[in-house]
Amino acid sequence: MVLLSFAIDKEGLQMGGLDVLHFFIKQLAEVSPSSIKYVLSQVVAAFIPSLEKCRGYPSANLCKIVEILEELVVRNNSLLKQHIRELPLLPSIPSLSEVNKVIQEARGLMTLQDHLKDAVNGLHHESLNVRYMVACELSKLFNARREDMTALIIGEDIADLDMISSLVMALLKGCAEQSRTVVGQRLKLVCADCLGALGAIDPAKLKVSSCERFKIECSDDDLIFELIHKHLARAFRAAVDTTVQDSAALAIQELLKLAGCQSSSSEESNCCEMSYRGQKLWDRFSNYVKEIIAPCLTSRFHLPNTTDSAKVSPIYRPTMSFRRWIYYWIRKLSSHATGSRSSIFSACRGILRHDMPTAIYLLPYLVLNVVCYGTPEARQSITEEILCVLNAAACEDSGGAAVHEIVVGQSEVCIQAIFTLLDNLGQWVDDLKQEIALFQSTYAMSGKHGGKLKDGTYSDHEQDQMLVQCSNVAELLAAIPKVTLARASLRCQAHARALMYFESHVQENSGSSNPAAEYSGTFSDNDISFLMEIYGGLDEPDGLLGLANLRKSSSLQDQLIINEKAGNWAEVLTLCEQALQMEPTSVHRQSDVLNCLLNMCHLQGMIAHVDGLVCSIPQYKKTWCMHGVQAAWRLGRWDLMDSYLTGTDKGLVFSSSENNASFDMDLAKIFKAMMIKDQFLVAEKIAQSKQALLVPLAAAGMDSYMRAYPYVVKLHMLRELEDFNSLLGDTSFIDKSFGSDDPNFLKLTKDWENRLRCTQPSLWTREPLLALRRVVFSQSHMNVQVGNCWLQYAKLCRLAGHNETAHLAILEADASGAPNAHMEKAKYLWNIRKFDSAIAELQQTLLDMPAEVLGNTVLSSLCSLSLALPNAPISATQTSKENPDVSKTLLLYTRWIHNTGQKQSADIKSLYSRVTELRPKWEKGFFCMAKFFDDLLVDARKRQEDKFACKVGPIPSSSASRASDEKEKPWCEFLPRVLLCYGKALHKGHKNLFQALPRMLTLWFEFGSIYVRDGSSSNQLMKEINANVNWLHILLKFTFFFHSA
């Protein structure tokens, strides 16, 4: 297949290659029909580029291609139906109608889940061309069924989310493709495009863990089996040229020979002449793998021995590609390998240059071999190589402030490879220590009881050898400073890993980091500052406050970090001003001021500050203009944006500013291309932006989806820009505005809203998405939609504790005419503990609503606390439309006056009743009403039980008798109303399931115990409860509760 694929791609050899391929498929169908399925996808993937060209310009070879496809698909339809359904529909060419018909019939009525399952399998195919074909088909599927995909994610079905998790994991793996071919580069871009189309799904919904520790096998045969079964057989079939395939075949040949699967006495040896060891290994392979590697039993490939020319000094350089560095290092490690495994590593030396997955897989085995059995010099070289990679990253993280250009390259992928290597070595040490401890305890027990040890135990010599190996690996891990690991982790934005390493460093040097612990050391200010930087990246404001207390006196930088994460931007601005008084020309502090203004949404002030800095510190014009771009596109000031983009061409740049503003620069360039109506330039700028994200995305995706999430959010934004640009057509978005009645624009905005619901509900995730939408809506003068975006932003700021920014966003929403700005304003006032002002805001809002909707009870309640008069009644049609907003406002008002004690329980009860009348199908109304009656029940029960407990004499057992001497009704009479409201809340929805159901069952079981104790005195209550509560529905909810738990 490699030779045939090569011939098909060459113009002069294409016809002959097609003839041979046609003959090959015919013979394969006769000799081994079951093997056709293995070449089906590869043949179709190889033909698709040629078929795409034939749409406009029919090729002379088209007829032959159609013949081959009909032979492969049509004539083998019954045999390959399950595999044909995985193929994409071919280009719409008349001669391919029969083939497309068969494919369409095989696909049948496939559900979206079926398509996604096939895509996950296809993205793991060994052939690069097939993976690219599947990724392209997946991209088309996302475009065609966008609403269905969003509904699938929002539905939160466990099976669907597990499938989407697998899909995200496969796409992240595709973004890290190491192939140097054109198809490999295209695959990475298409996978990135698919991630953007899928959207930045909240990591809490998915189970994606790309970084997997694997157990380093102890047996040589196990290693040979893993190499051939998982890596070399795949590399052999996926080879794009004969050199790669021959290298894989040579490695398989040599490994089979080492395992005893080849006979050295006769050239016609076969598997029947294998040794017992070889036969045992051969039987472990699947039939599919056996078919692939069987020719290697008799092959005679030979690779000349070459002397290692690697230098003694560390190989890594920051400008090196990951592929080149890993190959040179493995080649150097192979020269130091000893023992039986050195032959295994030597057998693979040819394929390691071409196949990166095999190289990455072998790296921990090579390092472990050299550390356990190598010379001290070889072990020292490994330590130096690891430190070289980590130090380069740590120095870059703490390097100089001013740089002309930061060369990132693929350093993050190299650093992640080091992290994975150290994780695997640490896992090996832990496993070996556990194994030795288990053996020693078993040995002690057998000696104590006079028993015999089982087979598979270790002799004293073997134990000593294992302890030495364990000690060597532990020394290597100890030789890597934890501080260096932490700084390198922080450089890669791996904050959780940085915290793990630095806490280990603190515990090793100073003891516990908890001042309340029995042994607590002293901590340097630098250690605390670094920990605060890590916690800042983790968004842990409580941790920051705790760390600040470890200092005798907090520094200015500490206060800046704490207040930034707490959202106290006015305080941050004050601290920056204080710092600037000490360092008037500090570029760092000026950048902090600009960042503070951006987070406060003081965009006009930010632009004024940028213009001042350009004049006062002109050598850093590029830095200031990059900040100016961030403000300009958010304001829609396109002339200023263009001016700032021009200013970024020259000047020095502050490194942290470039990291923060580089993506905003890409967005601004895309907007500029959209303004001048250059569709080709728009596509080019979007592709360049995606390309810039691929390297850090690949490194982060090797670790976890959570770490890759910031880059996925940016892909999400780029996808929405592409969608908006497709609506513009050939019109500049400055000149074209959309109306609220435009069906295409309404469909787009609805899709955006659903995609936003799928994202992580955090401020840093949604702020850029909302800012982008505000720009789009304001350009079309859609003020209400702009106001809704401001309201969503205000809510995020309020929940994050950024009250100052929330207040500004509320003012902007109110100015834009957002319909529910009063609710957000009231919640903001309640949040800053202005309770009376919050209630007054809701009162005034309710008084402005129609009297017919509120009802007389609500009006009398409102008028008793306010002198204002309600508005006149309005029509019934308008009334029905306003019911949801009225009910939300009224419910919030009722809850707050209940919490502040401004009304009697009878008034509050009537208000809750009005809420449920306005929206009888609203779960939240019944749930809040249930909590209100529950509070009354708890209060009455406590008061009555305490009162009777203070009396002298026996305590009556009946609750009814306890209240017999009082005018107050017994507490248990509240129970039917409480259970009824909880039951209705469960019947209307499941958002409060985990609060309502446990409380409902607790009350019911408590009452049941009283019923058993009191006998017939509670019969009437029992009948009332059973008559009102639908226990069958509750039982279904109860089953779901335990299933979810």
N, C-alpha and C positions, 0 to 999 in steps of 0.2 A: 504493500500500500504506500510506503514511503516513496518508492521509485515511481509508481504510477501517479501519485499526487504531484511529484516533481515534474513529470512529463506533461501533465495536464496544464500546469502553470506556464510552460514554455510554448510560445507560439509555433515554433517549428516542429516540436515533438507532440503537439496536442492530439493530432489525428491518430498517430500511431499509438499513443498512450491510451486513447479512448478505445481503440480496437482491442488492445491487450486487456484493458479493464473489463470490457464486455465479455470477452472470452473467459476471463478469470471468474466473473460472477456466475456465468453459466456452469462452469465446472464445479464451482463451490456448491451451487444449488444441487447438483447431482451427487457429489461425493459426501458433503457434510451440510445438509440443509440447516441444521441448528446453528451453524457458525455464521450464517448470513447476517444475523442480528448484530454481530459485533462490528460489521463493516458498514451497516446501513447508514448510521448517523454520519460517519466520516465521509462517505461518498457524497451524500446530499450536501454536507457542509462545504465540501470541495467544489461542488458545482454552482452553489448559490452566487458567488461573484460573477461567474460567466453568464449565468441566467439573467442577472440584473442588467448586464450590459446589452443583452439580447432584446430588451424591451423596445429600445428605440432603433437599434441597429442589429438586425438578425445576423447571426454568425453562420458561417458555412458548416460548423460542427454542431449546430443546434440539433439537427435530426439525430445525430449519433448520441448526444446527451439524452435526448428524449427516449431513444431506444433503451439505453442503459437504465434509466429511471423506471421505464415500464417493466423491464425485466426484473428489476429489483423490487418495485413496489406493487405493481399490478398483478404480476404472475405469482408472487409470493404473498399475496394478501392474506390468505387464510392462515399461513404459518407465522407471519410477522405482525398480525393485527395489533397486538399489545404494544409493539415497538413503533409501528407506523403512526400511532396516535401522538407520539412524542415529537414528530416532525412538524416544522412550520409549513404553512401553505406556501407554495412556490409562486414566483412572479406570474402575473396574469398574462400568459402567452397562450394563444389558441391551441398550439400543439401539446401543451401541458395540461389541458383540461381533464383528460382521463386520469392522470396521476393525481391532480388536485382533488378530483372527485373521490378517489379511493382514500386519500388522506382525510378529507372532510367526513366521509362515512366512518372511518376508523375513530375519528375524534368524537363523532356523535354528539350527544348532549352532555358534553363535559362541563362539570361545575367549575366555578372559579377555584375552589380548593383543589380539584384535580389538576388544573393547569399549574397551580403553584407547586404542587408536589412534584410534577414532572420537571418543572423548572429547577427545583432544588437538586433533583437527581442529575439533571443535565449540567448544572454548574459544577458538579463534582466529576464530570467525565474526564478521562485522561487526555483526550484530544483537545488541543487549544482551539482548533477551528470549530469543534462542536460546542465548546463552552462559549465561544464568541457568538455562534449562531443562536444558542439558547438565550444568551443575554440580550441580543437584539430582539428576539421574539418576546422576551419578558418586557422589554421597554414598550413594544407595541401593545402588549396586553394591558399595561398600566395606563397607557393613553386611551385605549378603547373602553376600559371598564374602571374608570377612575372613581366614580361614585360607589360602585360595588366594593372596591378595595377599601375605601374610607369606612364604609358601613361595616365591613368585616373587622376592621381594627376597633371601631367604636363599640361594636357588639361585645367585645371582650370575652368571647367563648374560649375556654381553656385550650381546646384542641386547635382552634384557628390561630391563637396567639403562639402556641408551640410551633406550628408550621411557619408562621411569619418569623419567629425567632431563628429557625433553621435557615430561612431565606436570607435574613439580614446577615447571618454568620457567613453564608456562602458568598454574598455580595462583598462583604468586607475582605474575604479571602481573595476574591477576584480583583479588588483594588490593589492588593499587594502582589499581583502577578509579576514574577521576576524575568519573564521572557523578554529578550531584546528584539524580537521580531515586530513588524508593523502590526500584525494581528494582536500581539500581546499588549501593545500600547493602546490599541483601539478597545480591547477588552476592558482595560482599566477605566477608560473614559465612559464606556457604556455601563459598567457596574456602578460608577459614581452617579451617572444619570439616573439609574434605577433607584439608587438610595434616595436621591432627591425627589423622584416621583413618588416613592413610597412614603416619604415624609420623615420628619424627625420624631419618630414614635418614642413616647416616654419610656426610658429604660426600666422603670418600675413595672411596666406591663410585659416586658420580654425577659426571656431567660437565655441571654447570649453571653457566653464566656469563650472567647477565642483562644485564650492562653490556657493550655492544658499541660499539666505536669505528667510525664510518663515515667514509668518505672524502668530504669536501666537494667536490662536483662543480664543475668550472670552467665548464662550458657551461650557458648559460641553458636550452637545449632539454632538456638532461639533468635539470635541476632541475624544469622544468615537467612532464616525463614522470614523474619520481618522485613529485611532488606529486599528480598526477591518478591515477596508477596505484595507488599504495600508500595514499594518504590521502583524497583528496577523493572518489573513487568509493566508497570504503568509507563515508565520512561521509554521502554522499548516500543510499546504500541503508540505512544503519543509523539514519537520522534518526528521532527519536521524535515530531517535530511538523513542521509546514510551515515554520516559521521557520528551523529548522536545515537543512532540505532546500533551501529557497530560497537560503540563504547558501552552501551547498555548490555549488548549481547556478550561482550567480553567479560564484563563484571559478573553476569549470571553464570557464564561458562566456568570462570575461575572459582566462584563460590560453590557451585555444584561439585566441582572437583575436590575442593577442600572438605566438603561434607561427605565425600565418598559416594556421590551419585554418578561418577564416571569411572569406568574401568580403564586403567592405563595400559593393559596388555594388548588390546585389540582395537583397531580402528572401527570395527563394527560392533562395538560394545553398545548395550542398551540398558534400559532400566532393570531388566531381568537379571543382569550380572552385577547389580549394585551390592555393596556391602550392607550389613544389617543396619548400620548407622545411616547410610545413604537411603536405603529403602524406607526407613522410619521417617526421615525428613521428607522424602518424595510423597509419601502417603498423606502428609499434612496439607499439601497444596490442593486447591480446588481443581476440578477438571478444566475449567477455563484457563487457569494459570498454567496448568500442565501443557495444554495445547500451545501456549505462547513460548514456554521455555524448553519444550522437548527438543527442538533443533540444537539447542546449546549443549545437549548431552554428547553430541558427536562433532561439534564445531571445533575449529582449530585457530581461533583468533590469537593474535600475539601483539603485545604492546611493549615496545623497547623500553629498557630501564633507563631512566634519566637521573642524573645527579641533582640534588636539590641545591639551587643557587640562591635560596633565600638568605637574607642578611640576618646577623645575630640580633640586631636591634629590633625594636617593635616594628611591625609591618604597617600598622594603621596610620593613615594620614586623613585629616578632615576632608580633603578634597576627593578622597577615594570613593568609588562606587561600592555599594554593599556587596555586589557579586564578586568584584575583583578582590576586595579585602578578605572575604570569607574563603575564597579559593586559595589565595596565597597562604593564609594562616593554616588551613587544613593540610596543604601540601607540606608546610613546615612541620606540623604536628605528626604527619605520617612518617617523616624521616626519623622522628624520635620515638615512634611506637615500638614496643617490644612484645615478646610472647606470641601466643597463637593468634591473637587478634591482629597482629601487624600484617599477617597474610591477608586477612579480610579487608583491612584498610587499603592495602596495596592493590588488591583486585579491583577496587572501586575508583582508583585514582584517575582513570580515563573519563568516567561519567561525571565526576564531581565538577569538572569545568563547565559542563553543559546543563546539568540538572540541579537547580538550587534546593528543591525539597529534600533530595537525597543528601546533599551537603549539610543542610541544617540538621537533618536527622542524625547524621554521623558525628557532628561536632561534640556533643556531650560524651559519647563513647571514646572518641579520640583523646579529649582532655582528661577523662578519667583514667585511661590507660597510661598516659604519660605521667600523670600525677602519682598513680599507684606504683608503677614499675620503672619509671624513667629516672634519669640522673638528676641530681640537685640543680644542675644548670638548666636542664629542660624544664623542670618545675618552675624555676625562677623566670624563665622566658614567658611562660603562660601568665604568671602574675604581672609581669611587665606589660604584656600585650593588653590584658584586661584593664590595667591602670591607665594605659595610654588612651584607650577609648573613653574611659570615664573622666579622666582629667581634662581631655579636650572639651567634653561637654560641660564639666563643672567650671572650667575657666571661661568658657563662652558665656555661661550664666552669670558669672560675677565679673566679667570683663569690663573694658572701658566703655564709657557712656557714648562716645562719639565714634561712629564708623561710617565709612562711605558706602560699603555694601557688605551685607552679611551673607557669607557663603554657607548655606545650610546643607546642601547636597543631600546625601542619604544618611547623615550621621544619626538621626533618630532611629532608623531601622537597625543600625549597628548597635546602638545602645540597648535597644529592646532585645536584640539577640544575646547580648551579654547578660541582661536581666534573666532571660529564660534559661540560659546556661547555668547561672548561679542557683536559680530555683531548682533545677534538676539535680545539681550536685548536692544541694542541701537536702533534697528529698532522699537521695541515695544514702547520705550519711545517717539520716534519721531511720531509714529502713534497716540499715546494717546494724546500728546500735540496738534497735528493737529486736532484731533477729538474734544477736549475740546474747542479749539479756534473757530472751526466751529460752535459748538453749541452755544457758547457765542455770536458770531456775529449774528446767526440766532435768538437767543432770544432777542437781542437788537433791531433788525429790526422789529420783530413781536410786541414788546412792543411799538415801536415808531409809528407804523401804526395801532395799535389796533387790530392786528390779533390774531389768536389762533395758538398755537404750535401743530405740528403734533405728532402722537403717536411715541414712541421710544425715546423721549427726557429724560433728566436726572433731577432728583430732586436736590435740594441744597445739601442734605445729600450725594447723590450718587456722585455729583461733588466733594465734599470735600474728599470723600473716594478715588476717582480716583486721585486727586491731591496728597494725602498722598502716595498712591502706586507709583505714578510717581516719587515722591521725594525720596522714599526708593530705587528704582532702580537706579535713578540718583546718589544717594550717594554711592551705590555700585560701579558704574562705575567710579566715581570720586576718590574712595579709591584706585583704581589700578593706581599706578604711570605710567604716559605716558613714562617715561624714561625706566622703567622696561619692558613695552610692546615693546618699540622700540628695546631694546637690545635682548630680546627674539626673536623678528622678524628677526633681523640681524643674530642671531645664526642659524635660520632655512633657511637662504638665501632668506627670504621674504623681499626684499629691498624696494619695493613699500609700503608695509605695515609699515615697519620701518620708512620710511619717513613720512607717514601720522601721526603716533603716535608722532614722535619727533617734527614735525612742530607744532602739537597741544600743546606740552609741551612748546615750545619756545614762542608761542603766548600767552599762559596763564601766563607765568612768565616774559616775556620781551617785549611783544607787537609784532609788525610786524617784520618779518625777512628781510624786504626790507628797506635799509637805506634811500631811497628816500620817504618813506611813511610819512604821517603826524605825526604819533606816532610810533617812532622806539626806542626800548630799547637797552640796552647794552648786549653783549653776551660774555659769558666766553669762554676762549680758548678751554676748554674741550667740550663745546657744538659745537663749530665750527669744532673741530677735528672729533667728532662723525658724524656730518652731512657730512663731507667730506668722511668719510669711507662709508657712505650709498650711496652717489652720485658716489663713485668709483665703487660700486657694480652695480649701474644702468647704468654705462658707459656714464656718463654725463660730459664730459670734460669742457663744458662751465659753468655748474653749479659749478664745482670745482674751476674754476678761479674766479667766482663771490664770492664764500664763502671765498676764500683766501683774498679777498679785505676787508672783514669785520674785519680782524685782523689788529692790529697796526703794527705788524711785523710777517711775516710768519715763521713757525717753519720748521725744517729740514724734519720732517715727512710729513708736508703739501706739501712741494716741491716734495718729493718722490711720493706721491699719484698723484699729478697733472701731473708730467712728465711720470709716468707709464701709465696713461690713455691717455695721448697725444702721447705716443709711442716714446718719446725722451729717448731711452735707454742709449745712451752715457751719457746724463746728469744724468740719474738715477745711472749709474755706478760711476760717479764722486761724487754724493751725498753719495752713500754707502761707498765710500773710505773715504770721510770726516767723516762719522759717525764712521767708524772703527778706525780712528785715535783717536777719543774720547773714544771708547769702543773696544779695540783690541780683546777681547775674546767674544764679543757679538754673540751668536748663531743666534739671530734674524737677525742681519745685514749680517752675512755670508750667511744665507738663502736667503736674498734679493739679494745678489750678484749672487748667483747661479740661482735664478729665472730670473734675468736680462740677464745673459748669455744664458739661455734657450730661452728667447724671442728674443734675437738678433741672434739666430741660431749659436752662437759660441760654438758648441758642443764639439769640441776638447779642447778648452780652459776650458770649464766647467769640463771635465773629469780631466784635469790637476789640476784644483782648488780643485775638490773633493779629489783627491789623497793627495794633500797637507794638507787638513783639517783632513783627517783620521789620519795623522801622528801628526799634531799639537794639535788637540782637540779630542783625541781618545774616550773619554767618550760618545761623540755623534756620534759614528761611524754609528749607524743605520740611523740617520738623513742624513748623508753625502752619505751613500750608496743608500738611496732611491732617492736622487737627481741624483746620478750616473746612476741609472737604467734608469731614464728619458732620459738621453743623450745617453746611450749605445744602447738601442733598436732603437732609431732614426738613429744612425750611422750604425747600423748593426754590431756592435762589440759584437758578441755573447759570446766570452770568457770573456770580461770585464763584460757583463751583468750577466753572471753566477757567476762571482766573487763578484759582488755587491749584488746579491741576497743572497749569502751565508753570506755576512756581515750584512744583515738586521736582522739576528737572535738574535743579542744581542746589548745592548747599549740603551741609552736614545734617545727619539725622540721628536723633537719640534712639537707641536700640529699642527700648520698651515702647516708644511711640510708634515705631515701625511695626512691631508685633501687634499692637492694638488697632492700628489704622490701615493696615495693608489691605484688608478685605473691603473696607469702606472705599478705598481707592479704586478697587476693582469695580465696585458697584457704580461709582461715579463715572468711570470710563464707559460702562455699559449704558448708563443714562445718556451720556454725551453721544454715543453712537445711535441711540434711539431717537435723539433730538434731530440728528442730521439725516434720518431715514435711510441709514446704510445697514441693510439687513445682513450683509456679509460681515461687516465689522462687528455688529452685535453678536453674531454667532461666534466670531473669532475671539472676542473679549470674554464671552461666557466660557468658551473652551479653555482659554488661558487661565481663567480663574479656577476652573475645576482642576486643571493640570497642576496649579500651585498647591492645591489642597491634597493632592494624591499622596505625596511623600509623608507628611505628618499623619494623614489618615491611615496609611498602610502601617506605620509604626504603632499608632494607637490601637488599630484594629487587631494587631497581634496580641495585645494585652487584654482589652475588654471593650465592650460596646459603650460602657459608661465613659471611658476615657476618649473614645472616638466621637462621642456625642456632639461636642462643640463643632466639629467639622461637618457632621451630618446636618446640623442646623443651618450651616452656610450653604450646603447643597440644596436644602429645602428652600432657602431664599432664592437661590439662582433658578430653581425650577419655577417658582412663582413669577420671577421676572420673565422667563421664557414664555410662560402662559400669557402674561399680559402683552408681551411683544407680538405674539401670534394674533391677538385681537386687533392690534394696530394696523397690521398689513403694511402698506407702503406709506402710511401717514405718520408724521411726527407726533409723539404723544403730547407735545405742547399745544399743537393745533387741534387735536381731536379730543373731544370730551364725550363721555358716556352718560346716558340718562338712566334713571331708576327703572325705566320700562324696557330697557334693552335686554332681550332674553339671553343673549350670549354673555353679556357682562354680569347679569344676575346669576347665571349658572356658575360663572367663574368665582364670584364673591361668595356664593354658598359653599362651593368646594373649598375655598380658602378658610372659611369659618370652620368647616368640619375638620380640615387638616390641623387647624390651630388647636382644636379640642384634643387631638391625639398627642400633642407635644407635652413636654414636661411643664407643669404649671409653675415655672419659676420666672423671676424677673429677667435674668440675663438671657434666658432662652427666647422669651416672647417679645421683649422690647424691640429688637431689630425687625422682627416680623411685623409688629404693629406700626412701627415707624414707616416701613415700606408701604404698607397699606394706606396710611394717612396721606402719603405723597400721592398715591394713585387716586384716592378719593378726592383730595383737595384740588387736583388738577381738573377733575370733572365737576367741581363745585358741588359735590355731594356732602353738604355740611353735616347732615344727620349721621351719615356713616363715619365721617371724621370724628364727630363727637362720641360715637360708640367706641371707636378705637381708643380715644382718650380715656373713656370710662374703664375699659378693660385694663389699660395701663395703670390707671389710678388704683384699681382693685389690687393689681399685682404689687404695687408700691406699698399700699396699706397693709397687705398680708405680710410683706417682707419687713415691715417696720420703717419704711422710708416715708415718713409722714409729710415731710416738707415737699417732696416731689409729688406725693399723692395730692396734696392741696393744690399745687399748680395745675396738675392734670385735670382735677375737678373743675377748676376755673375755666380751663380751655374747653372742656366738654360742655359746660354751661353756656359759654359764649357761642359754641357751635350749634346749640339747640338740641343736645342729646335728650331724649325723652325721660330718662330715669336718673338724671344727674342728682336729683334731690335725695335719692336712696343712698348713693355713694357718699354724698356730702354728710348725711346723717351718720352713716357708719364711720366716716372719718372723725367726726366730732365725738362719737362714742369711744373711738379708739384712743383719742387723746384725753379721755376722761372728762369731757364736757357733756355730762349726761343730760342736763337740763336743756342745753342748746340743741342736742341731738333730738330729744323728744319734741322740742318746739318746732324744729325743722319738719318733722313728720306731721305734726299737728297742722301746720300751715299748709302743707301739701295736701292733706286729707280734706281740709276745709275748702280748698280750691276745686275739689272734685264734686261731681253732681250729687245732689242730695238724694236722688232716687236710688243711686247705687249704695250709698253709705247706710241708709236706713235711719230711723228715728233714734234707735238705741245708741248707735255710734255718734250721731250728731249731738245728742244730749251729753255724752261723755266728753266729746271734744269741746263743746261750748262751755262746759263747766271749768275747763282749764284754759280757755282762750276767749278773748272778747271779740274776735273776728267772726263775721257771719259767713256761712257757706254760700257757694255760688248757686245760681238758679238751676232748676232741673234742665236736663237736655233730653234729646230723643232716645228712644229705647235702643235703636240701632247703634248709636254711639256709645250707649251705656254698656252694651254687651262686649264691645271691643275693649273697653277700659277695665273690665272686671279683673283680668290677671294682674295688672299693675296695682289696682286698688287693693286686691287681696294681699299682695306681697307687702305693700306699705302698711296696711292695717295689721297684718300679722306681726311685723317688726315692731310697730307701735305698741301692740298689746303685750308682747314679750318684755319690752323695756319698762312699761309702766308696772308690770308685774314684778320685775326685778327691783325696781326702785320703790315699790310700795305706795304708789300714788293713787291707787284705786282699791275699792273693796273687792272681795273675791266674786261677789255676784255680778258686779260690773264687768270684771275681766272675763267671767264665764260667758256673758252675753256677747262680748266682743269676739271671743273665740268662735262662738256659735255663728256669728255673722260671717266670719272668714270661711267656715266650712259651707255656709249657704252660697257664698259667692263662687267658690270653686269646690264643688262636692267631690271631685275626682282627684283632688290634690293631696298627695301623701303627707307633705310637710305640715299642712294645716291640722290634720288629725293627730300627727305625732306630737306637735307642740301642745295641742289641747290635752293629750294623754299625759304629758309631763306635768302640765299644770294641775290636773286632778291627782296625779301621783304625789305631787308636793303637798296637796291638801291632805291626802290620805296619810302620808308619813308624819306630817305635823300633828294631825288629830290623834294618831295612834300613840305617838310619843307623849303627847300631853295627857292623854287619858290613862296610859299605863303608868306614867310617873305619878299622877294624882292618886291612883288607887294603891300604888306601891307604898305611899307614905302613910296610908291609913293603918290603924292597928286592927289585928284580927285577920281571919282567912281572906284571901283574895278570890273573888268570884271568878269561876272559869269562863263564863260566857261573856263575850264582848258586849253583847246587848245589855246584860245585867250591869256591866261596869258603868255604862252611861245612863242607867235607869234613873239615877237621882239627879241627872243633869238635863238641861234643855238641849244641849248639843247632841246631834245624832251620832251614833257609834261610828267609829272609823271604818268598820268593815262595810258600811253601806255605801262608801265611795268606790268599793272594789268593782261592782259591775260596770260603772261608768269608765273607770280606768281601763279595764280589760277590753271593753267595747271599743274605746278610742284606739288603743294599741292594735286591736284586731283589724279595725278599719284602715289604719295606717299600713299594716302589712298587706291588706287586700289591695290597696291602691298602688303599691310599689315596693321596692326592696332597698332603697337607698339607706334607710335607717334600720335595716334588718338586724344588724349585729348589736344594736342598742335596744330595739323594741322587743324582739323575741326573747332574749334572756331575762329581761325585766318582767315580761308578761308571765313567763313560766315560773319565775321566782315567786311572784305574787300568788299565782294559782296553787303552787305546791305548799306555800305557807298557809293559805286558806284551807287547803285540804287537810293539813295536820290539825288545824283548829276544828274543822268539821268533824273529824274522827273523835277528837277529844270532847267536844261539846254535844255530840249526838244530834238529836232532831232540832235543836234550837236554831241551826243555820240552814234548815231545809229550804226555806223560802228564798234565801240568797242563792243557794245552789241552783234552784230552778230558774231563777232570774238570769244567772250567768249562762247556764246552758241554753237558755232560750235566745239569748242575744249574741253569743259568740259562736262564730263558725269554726268549730274545732277541726273539721276536715281540712279546711284551707290552712289553718295554723300548722297542722301535721305536715303538709307539703312543704311549708316554709321551714319547719323544723328539720326535715330531711335535707333540704338544700343547705341549711346552716351547717350541719355536720359534714356534708360533702365538701363545702367550701373550706371549712376549717381543716 
